[in-house]
Amino acid sequence: MTLTPEQALEQAALAGIHCLRIPTPFAVGRVNCYLIEDEPLTLVDTGPNSGKALDELESQLAEHGHSIDELELLIVTHQHIDHLGLAEIVVQRSGAKVAALGIAAERLANFDEDAEAEDRFAIDLMLRNGIPEEVTVALRSVSRSFRGWGSHVTVTNPLEDGQVLPFRDRTLQAIHRPGHSPSDTVFWDGERRILIAADHLIAHISSNPLLTRPLDGSDQRPQALVTYIESMLKTREMPAEIVLSGHGEPIVDHIALIDDRIAKHERRKEKIYELIAERPRNAYEIAQAIWGNVAVTQAFLTLSEVIGHADLLVNEGRVWVGNGDIICYEAIE
Ligand SMILES: [Zn+2]
């Protein structure tokens, strides 16, 4: 029998996993962090670096009879600032160990330099895909203004894909599920069939596979949507009963959700194919044809969407990438 989201939260709480909803200044709203009452006493993600988030983290921990200085382990699910911004403060106050995907450790440690490099990568990508320069300039200043909500994170317990973390009352297996970001890691309690999935799966919004530099530091653009669909198909095979997300309510039927998301990507891909078949277009033109003139802050998001689906079409051999200063997609007859 499928649980309701409320029952799923209750069941997680009975297993000592408590959802803490921490405010963020971002459009996504609150971020879900999880307190795991076990040994070690563990927090999964922290919320962004703001006084408001810190106050809420403290008061929500207190509701469960705990405080920041008691925390013994901090798990970081992925590289996005709404999930890790308070990491430095939490570690300073508690001395907690920090577990995160080992191949992401360098990136997490060099937050500022990494954010700069990420901006340069995004601007280059936007210009090469037809986005006007003034939009990229505006986006860069937005991105800089967001940085204060982040933090660098020193990973003390680097995790391998598949590594099992032992607790007194449970084990959690760390599983790399890249796509939404290159460092997305989910944590699996096979005995209770609970998956802590962060932003890998979100019930009410599709997790944007944002174009991001690969973790190995190379400048090769990864195929984020292709990777994300592969990751979702792997998660689909897991016998999860409860999926705890990074935003919104728990997911109680992950197979239906994944099937729905994949069908949606399929439809969008066909729509983009029709636009390219009509005439060759660059990614910015495709985005405008679908969404019109979007807000500046949405420009990179929509570009990631278009390029992600165009990658699928290129891999299927239905579209090719034309030469030129600006990347142009053309249909193969
Ligand atoms: Zn995220």
Boltz pocket constraint, residues with backbone or C-beta under 6 A from the ligand:
constraints:
  - pocket:
      binder: B
      contacts: [[A, 78], [A, 80], [A, 180], [A, 181], [A, 199]]
      max_distance: 6.0
